[in-house]
Amino acid sequence: MKKRVHVFYSGRVQGVGFRMMAEETAHTLGVVGWVKNLRDRRVELVAEGEDGTLREFLDALHAGAMKNFIQQVEVSWSNASDTFNEFEIRYS
């Protein structure tokens, strides 16, 4: 079943390549959605895909080189909306 995950990352997550890593990992796994920097220095991510694939996606983001920069993760799950065709970096 397709799911949606909405995540806010806190810590030193801007200026370290986090969004590019998320985009590359999403493309590799076939995850769709977006990631963007927020003015409060957090990163917001919305992704859709199969439940297991999304968990693999999040594990890759949390366990890779970025794990040292992430201090807090807020995650919420819901059903997929099927509104995305690709994964992209959004600019506010």
N, CA, C and O atoms as a GROMACS GRO file, in nm:
protein
  368
    1MET      N    1   0.084  -0.119   0.000
    1MET     CA    2   0.000   0.000   0.000
    1MET      C    3   0.088   0.125   0.000
    1MET      O    4   0.186   0.133   0.074
    2LYS      N    5   0.053   0.219  -0.083
    2LYS     CA    6   0.130   0.344  -0.089
    2LYS      C    7   0.098   0.432   0.031
    2LYS      O    8  -0.017   0.443   0.074
    3LYS      N    9   0.204   0.493   0.082
    3LYS     CA   10   0.193   0.580   0.199
    3LYS      C   11   0.260   0.714   0.170
    3LYS      O   12   0.333   0.729   0.072
    4ARG      N   13   0.232   0.809   0.259
    4ARG     CA   14   0.299   0.939   0.255
    4ARG      C   15   0.367   0.959   0.390
    4ARG      O   16   0.310   0.927   0.494
    5VAL      N   17   0.488   1.011   0.387
    5VAL     CA   18   0.558   1.047   0.509
    5VAL      C   19   0.592   1.196   0.501
    5VAL      O   20   0.639   1.244   0.399
    6HIS      N   21   0.566   1.266   0.611
    6HIS     CA   22   0.594   1.410   0.621
    6HIS      C   23   0.692   1.425   0.736
    6HIS      O   24   0.661   1.389   0.850
    7VAL      N   25   0.810   1.478   0.708
    7VAL     CA   26   0.918   1.480   0.806
    7VAL      C   27   0.976   1.621   0.819
    7VAL      O   28   0.994   1.692   0.720
    8PHE      N   29   1.004   1.659   0.943
    8PHE     CA   30   1.079   1.782   0.972
    8PHE      C   31   1.209   1.741   1.039
    8PHE      O   32   1.209   1.668   1.139
    9TYR      N   33   1.320   1.787   0.984
    9TYR     CA   34   1.453   1.759   1.039
    9TYR      C   35   1.509   1.885   1.103
    9TYR      O   36   1.504   1.993   1.044
   10SER      N   37   1.562   1.871   1.224
   10SER     CA   38   1.627   1.981   1.294
   10SER      C   39   1.773   1.945   1.320
   10SER      O   40   1.809   1.827   1.321
   11GLY      N   41   1.853   2.045   1.339
   11GLY     CA   42   1.996   2.026   1.363
   11GLY      C   43   2.072   2.110   1.262
   11GLY      O   44   2.023   2.214   1.216
   12ARG      N   45   2.189   2.065   1.227
   12ARG     CA   46   2.268   2.134   1.123
   12ARG      C   47   2.239   2.065   0.990
   12ARG      O   48   2.324   1.997   0.934
   13VAL      N   49   2.117   2.085   0.941
   13VAL     CA   50   2.072   2.012   0.823
   13VAL      C   51   2.067   2.099   0.697
   13VAL      O   52   2.033   2.050   0.589
   14GLN      N   53   2.101   2.226   0.709
   14GLN     CA   54   2.108   2.313   0.591
   14GLN      C   55   2.255   2.342   0.560
   14GLN      O   56   2.336   2.359   0.650
   15GLY      N   57   2.286   2.346   0.432
   15GLY     CA   58   2.422   2.377   0.391
   15GLY      C   59   2.518   2.259   0.399
   15GLY      O   60   2.639   2.278   0.391
   16VAL      N   61   2.464   2.137   0.414
   16VAL     CA   62   2.550   2.019   0.425
   16VAL      C   63   2.518   1.914   0.318
   16VAL      O   64   2.569   1.802   0.324
   17GLY      N   65   2.434   1.949   0.221
   17GLY     CA   66   2.400   1.856   0.114
   17GLY      C   67   2.284   1.763   0.144
   17GLY      O   68   2.264   1.665   0.072
   18PHE      N   69   2.209   1.791   0.249
   18PHE     CA   70   2.099   1.703   0.289
   18PHE      C   71   1.993   1.690   0.180
   18PHE      O   72   1.949   1.579   0.148
   19ARG      N   73   1.951   1.802   0.122
   19ARG     CA   74   1.846   1.798   0.019
   19ARG      C   75   1.892   1.721  -0.105
   19ARG      O   76   1.815   1.646  -0.164
   20MET      N   77   2.018   1.740  -0.144
   20MET     CA   78   2.070   1.669  -0.261
   20MET      C   79   2.078   1.519  -0.234
   20MET      O   80   2.048   1.438  -0.322
   21MET      N   81   2.119   1.482  -0.113
   21MET     CA   82   2.124   1.341  -0.078
   21MET      C   83   1.984   1.281  -0.078
   21MET      O   84   1.964   1.169  -0.126
   22ALA      N   85   1.886   1.356  -0.025
   22ALA     CA   86   1.748   1.307  -0.024
   22ALA      C   87   1.699   1.287  -0.167
   22ALA      O   88   1.634   1.186  -0.196
   23GLU      N   89   1.728   1.382  -0.254
   23GLU     CA   90   1.684   1.371  -0.394
   23GLU      C   91   1.748   1.251  -0.464
   23GLU      O   92   1.680   1.176  -0.533
   24GLU      N   93   1.877   1.234  -0.447
   24GLU     CA   94   1.947   1.121  -0.509
   24GLU      C   95   1.894   0.987  -0.458
   24GLU      O   96   1.873   0.894  -0.535
   25THR      N   97   1.874   0.978  -0.326
   25THR     CA   98   1.824   0.854  -0.266
   25THR      C   99   1.683   0.825  -0.313
   25THR      O  100   1.648   0.711  -0.341
   26ALA      N  101   1.600   0.929  -0.320
   26ALA     CA  102   1.462   0.912  -0.368
   26ALA      C  103   1.461   0.861  -0.511
   26ALA      O  104   1.384   0.771  -0.544
   27HIS      N  105   1.544   0.918  -0.596
   27HIS     CA  106   1.549   0.873  -0.736
   27HIS      C  107   1.594   0.728  -0.745
   27HIS      O  108   1.540   0.651  -0.825
   28THR      N  109   1.691   0.689  -0.664
   28THR     CA  110   1.740   0.552  -0.664
   28THR      C  111   1.630   0.453  -0.623
   28THR      O  112   1.619   0.345  -0.681
   29LEU      N  113   1.549   0.491  -0.524
   29LEU     CA  114   1.447   0.401  -0.470
   29LEU      C  115   1.310   0.416  -0.536
   29LEU      O  116   1.220   0.336  -0.508
   30GLY      N  117   1.294   0.514  -0.622
   30GLY     CA  118   1.164   0.535  -0.686
   30GLY      C  119   1.062   0.604  -0.598
   30GLY      O  120   0.942   0.584  -0.615
   31VAL      N  121   1.110   0.685  -0.504
   31VAL     CA  122   1.023   0.762  -0.414
   31VAL      C  123   0.994   0.896  -0.480
   31VAL      O  124   1.081   0.954  -0.544
   32VAL      N  125   0.871   0.946  -0.464
   32VAL     CA  126   0.833   1.076  -0.520
   32VAL      C  127   0.799   1.172  -0.408
   32VAL      O  128   0.766   1.130  -0.297
   33GLY      N  129   0.806   1.304  -0.437
   33GLY     CA  130   0.773   1.406  -0.338
   33GLY      C  131   0.866   1.524  -0.350
   33GLY      O  132   0.907   1.561  -0.460
   34TRP      N  133   0.900   1.583  -0.237
   34TRP     CA  134   0.986   1.701  -0.238
   34TRP      C  135   1.056   1.721  -0.104
   34TRP      O  136   1.018   1.661  -0.002
   35VAL      N  137   1.158   1.806  -0.106
   35VAL     CA  138   1.233   1.844   0.014
   35VAL      C  139   1.267   1.992   0.000
   35VAL      O  140   1.296   2.039  -0.110
   36LYS      N  141   1.265   2.066   0.112
   36LYS     CA  142   1.301   2.208   0.105
   36LYS      C  143   1.354   2.256   0.239
   36LYS      O  144   1.321   2.201   0.345
   37ASN      N  145   1.436   2.362   0.233
   37ASN     CA  146   1.482   2.431   0.352
   37ASN      C  147   1.372   2.522   0.403
   37ASN      O  148   1.297   2.580   0.325
   38LEU      N  149   1.363   2.534   0.535
   38LEU     CA  150   1.269   2.627   0.597
   38LEU      C  151   1.346   2.744   0.658
   38LEU      O  152   1.465   2.732   0.688
   39ARG      N  153   1.279   2.855   0.674
   39ARG     CA  154   1.344   2.974   0.730
   39ARG      C  155   1.394   2.954   0.873
   39ARG      O  156   1.488   3.020   0.916
   40ASP      N  157   1.330   2.862   0.946
   40ASP     CA  158   1.371   2.838   1.086
   40ASP      C  159   1.489   2.740   1.096
   40ASP      O  160   1.518   2.689   1.204
   41ARG      N  161   1.555   2.714   0.982
   41ARG     CA  162   1.675   2.632   0.972
   41ARG      C  163   1.647   2.482   0.975
   41ARG      O  164   1.740   2.402   0.982
   42ARG      N  165   1.519   2.442   0.971
   42ARG     CA  166   1.485   2.301   0.959
   42ARG      C  167   1.475   2.266   0.811
   42ARG      O  168   1.477   2.353   0.724
   43VAL      N  169   1.465   2.137   0.783
   43VAL     CA  170   1.437   2.088   0.649
   43VAL      C  171   1.305   2.011   0.656
   43VAL      O  172   1.284   1.931   0.746
   44GLU      N  173   1.217   2.038   0.558
   44GLU     CA  174   1.089   1.969   0.549
   44GLU      C  175   1.093   1.876   0.429
   44GLU      O  176   1.143   1.911   0.322
   45LEU      N  177   1.039   1.755   0.448
   45LEU     CA  178   1.038   1.655   0.343
   45LEU      C  179   0.902   1.588   0.337
   45LEU      O  180   0.846   1.551   0.441
   46VAL      N  181   0.847   1.573   0.218
   46VAL     CA  182   0.725   1.498   0.195
   46VAL      C  183   0.757   1.395   0.088
   46VAL      O  184   0.805   1.430  -0.019
   47ALA      N  185   0.731   1.268   0.118
   47ALA     CA  186   0.762   1.162   0.023
   47ALA      C  187   0.650   1.060   0.018
   47ALA      O  188   0.582   1.036   0.118
   48GLU      N  189   0.631   1.002  -0.100
   48GLU     CA  190   0.530   0.898  -0.119
   48GLU      C  191   0.591   0.778  -0.189
   48GLU      O  192   0.680   0.791  -0.273
   49GLY      N  193   0.541   0.661  -0.152
   49GLY     CA  194   0.586   0.536  -0.212
   49GLY      C  195   0.531   0.420  -0.132
   49GLY      O  196   0.449   0.439  -0.042
   50GLU      N  197   0.575   0.301  -0.165
   50GLU     CA  198   0.535   0.184  -0.089
   50GLU      C  199   0.592   0.195   0.053
   50GLU      O  200   0.702   0.248   0.072
   51ASP      N  201   0.518   0.145   0.149
   51ASP     CA  202   0.556   0.157   0.290
   51ASP      C  203   0.700   0.112   0.315
   51ASP      O  204   0.779   0.186   0.375
   52GLY      N  205   0.735  -0.006   0.269
   52GLY     CA  206   0.870  -0.058   0.291
   52GLY      C  207   0.977   0.026   0.224
   52GLY      O  208   1.086   0.044   0.279
   53THR      N  209   0.946   0.077   0.106
   53THR     CA  210   1.041   0.162   0.034
   53THR      C  211   1.062   0.294   0.106
   53THR      O  212   1.175   0.343   0.114
   54LEU      N  213   0.955   0.351   0.160
   54LEU     CA  214   0.968   0.476   0.236
   54LEU      C  215   1.052   0.455   0.361
   54LEU      O  216   1.134   0.540   0.397
   55ARG      N  217   1.032   0.342   0.428
   55ARG     CA  218   1.113   0.313   0.548
   55ARG      C  219   1.261   0.297   0.511
   55ARG      O  220   1.349   0.343   0.584
   56GLU      N  221   1.287   0.233   0.398
   56GLU     CA  222   1.425   0.220   0.350
   56GLU      C  223   1.483   0.358   0.317
   56GLU      O  224   1.600   0.385   0.346
   57PHE      N  225   1.403   0.442   0.255
   57PHE     CA  226   1.443   0.579   0.222
   57PHE      C  227   1.481   0.657   0.348
   57PHE      O  228   1.588   0.718   0.353
   58LEU      N  229   1.394   0.654   0.449
   58LEU     CA  230   1.423   0.726   0.574
   58LEU      C  231   1.545   0.668   0.644
   58LEU      O  232   1.628   0.743   0.695
   59ASP      N  233   1.557   0.535   0.646
   59ASP     CA  234   1.674   0.472   0.707
   59ASP      C  235   1.802   0.519   0.640
   59ASP      O  236   1.902   0.545   0.707
   60ALA      N  237   1.799   0.529   0.507
   60ALA     CA  238   1.918   0.573   0.433
   60ALA      C  239   1.955   0.717   0.470
   60ALA      O  240   2.073   0.749   0.485
   61LEU      N  241   1.855   0.802   0.485
   61LEU     CA  242   1.881   0.942   0.522
   61LEU      C  243   1.933   0.953   0.664
   61LEU      O  244   2.022   1.034   0.693
   62HIS      N  245   1.880   0.872   0.753
   62HIS     CA  246   1.916   0.881   0.895
   62HIS      C  247   2.048   0.812   0.926
   62HIS      O  248   2.113   0.846   1.025
   63ALA      N  249   2.088   0.715   0.845
   63ALA     CA  250   2.206   0.635   0.876
   63ALA      C  251   2.330   0.678   0.798
   63ALA      O  252   2.441   0.638   0.832
   64GLY      N  253   2.312   0.757   0.696
   64GLY     CA  254   2.425   0.796   0.612
   64GLY      C  255   2.510   0.904   0.678
   64GLY      O  256   2.510   0.921   0.800
   65ALA      N  257   2.581   0.974   0.595
   65ALA     CA  258   2.670   1.080   0.643
   65ALA      C  259   2.593   1.190   0.715
   65ALA      O  260   2.652   1.265   0.793
   66MET      N  261   2.464   1.200   0.691
   66MET     CA  262   2.384   1.306   0.752
   66MET      C  263   2.348   1.280   0.898
   66MET      O  264   2.305   1.371   0.969
   67LYS      N  265   2.366   1.157   0.944
   67LYS     CA  266   2.324   1.124   1.081
   67LYS      C  267   2.391   1.214   1.185
   67LYS      O  268   2.334   1.240   1.291
   68ASN      N  269   2.511   1.260   1.157
   68ASN     CA  270   2.581   1.346   1.252
   68ASN      C  271   2.526   1.488   1.256
   68ASN      O  272   2.553   1.562   1.351
   69PHE      N  273   2.449   1.525   1.154
   69PHE     CA  274   2.394   1.660   1.147
   69PHE      C  275   2.250   1.668   1.198
   69PHE      O  276   2.202   1.776   1.232
   70ILE      N  277   2.181   1.554   1.203
   70ILE     CA  278   2.041   1.551   1.243
   70ILE      C  279   2.032   1.540   1.395
   70ILE      O  280   2.088   1.449   1.455
   71GLN      N  281   1.960   1.635   1.456
   71GLN     CA  282   1.941   1.632   1.601
   71GLN      C  283   1.801   1.586   1.639
   71GLN      O  284   1.782   1.519   1.741
   72GLN      N  285   1.702   1.622   1.558
   72GLN     CA  286   1.564   1.586   1.589
   72GLN      C  287   1.489   1.556   1.461
   72GLN      O  288   1.510   1.621   1.358
   73VAL      N  289   1.400   1.456   1.468
   73VAL     CA  290   1.319   1.417   1.353
   73VAL      C  291   1.174   1.407   1.398
   73VAL      O  292   1.143   1.337   1.494
   74GLU      N  293   1.085   1.479   1.329
   74GLU     CA  294   0.941   1.470   1.354
   74GLU      C  295   0.878   1.405   1.232
   74GLU      O  296   0.886   1.458   1.122
   75VAL      N  297   0.815   1.289   1.252
   75VAL     CA  298   0.762   1.211   1.140
   75VAL      C  299   0.613   1.190   1.158
   75VAL      O  300   0.566   1.157   1.267
   76SER      N  301   0.537   1.210   1.050
   76SER     CA  302   0.395   1.174   1.051
   76SER      C  303   0.365   1.097   0.922
   76SER      O  304   0.417   1.128   0.815
   77TRP      N  305   0.280   0.996   0.935
   77TRP     CA  306   0.244   0.908   0.825
   77TRP      C  307   0.098   0.928   0.788
   77TRP      O  308   0.015   0.956   0.875
   78SER      N  309   0.066   0.913   0.659
   78SER     CA  310  -0.072   0.915   0.612
   78SER      C  311  -0.079   0.836   0.481
   78SER      O  312   0.022   0.785   0.433
   79ASN      N  313  -0.197   0.827   0.425
   79ASN     CA  314  -0.213   0.761   0.296
   79ASN      C  315  -0.160   0.852   0.186
   79ASN      O  316  -0.165   0.974   0.196
   80ALA      N  317  -0.108   0.790   0.081
   80ALA     CA  318  -0.053   0.866  -0.032
   80ALA      C  319  -0.164   0.941  -0.105
   80ALA      O  320  -0.278   0.896  -0.111
   81SER      N  321  -0.128   1.056  -0.158
   81SER     CA  322  -0.223   1.136  -0.236
   81SER      C  323  -0.207   1.113  -0.386
   81SER      O  324  -0.293   1.151  -0.465
   82ASP      N  325  -0.096   1.050  -0.425
   82ASP     CA  326  -0.064   1.025  -0.566
   82ASP      C  327  -0.063   1.153  -0.650
   82ASP      O  328  -0.106   1.153  -0.765
   83THR      N  329  -0.014   1.263  -0.591
   83THR     CA  330  -0.008   1.390  -0.664
   83THR      C  331   0.131   1.421  -0.719
   83THR      O  332   0.148   1.519  -0.791
   84PHE      N  333   0.230   1.338  -0.687
   84PHE     CA  334   0.367   1.365  -0.730
   84PHE      C  335   0.408   1.269  -0.841
   84PHE      O  336   0.368   1.152  -0.842
   85ASN      N  337   0.487   1.319  -0.935
   85ASN     CA  338   0.540   1.236  -1.044
   85ASN      C  339   0.689   1.210  -1.029
   85ASN      O  340   0.743   1.118  -1.091
   86GLU      N  341   0.755   1.291  -0.946
   86GLU     CA  342   0.899   1.280  -0.927
   86GLU      C  343   0.935   1.334  -0.789
   86GLU      O  344   0.848   1.384  -0.717
   87PHE      N  345   1.061   1.325  -0.753
   87PHE     CA  346   1.110   1.385  -0.629
   87PHE      C  347   1.193   1.505  -0.668
   87PHE      O  348   1.278   1.498  -0.757
   88GLU      N  349   1.168   1.618  -0.600
   88GLU     CA  350   1.238   1.741  -0.636
   88GLU      C  351   1.279   1.821  -0.513
   88GLU      O  352   1.223   1.806  -0.404
   89ILE      N  353   1.378   1.905  -0.533
   89ILE     CA  354   1.416   2.003  -0.433
   89ILE      C  355   1.334   2.128  -0.461
   89ILE      O  356   1.335   2.180  -0.572
   90ARG      N  357   1.263   2.174  -0.360
   90ARG     CA  358   1.184   2.297  -0.374
   90ARG      C  359   1.259   2.411  -0.308
   90ARG      O  360   1.330   2.394  -0.209
   91TYR      N  361   1.241   2.527  -0.367
   91TYR     CA  362   1.305   2.648  -0.314
   91TYR      C  363   1.196   2.744  -0.270
   91TYR      O  364   1.106   2.776  -0.348
   92SER      N  365   1.205   2.790  -0.146
   92SER     CA  366   1.102   2.878  -0.091
   92SER      C  367   1.117   3.018  -0.143
   92SER      O  368   1.038   3.106  -0.107
   0.00000   0.00000   0.00000
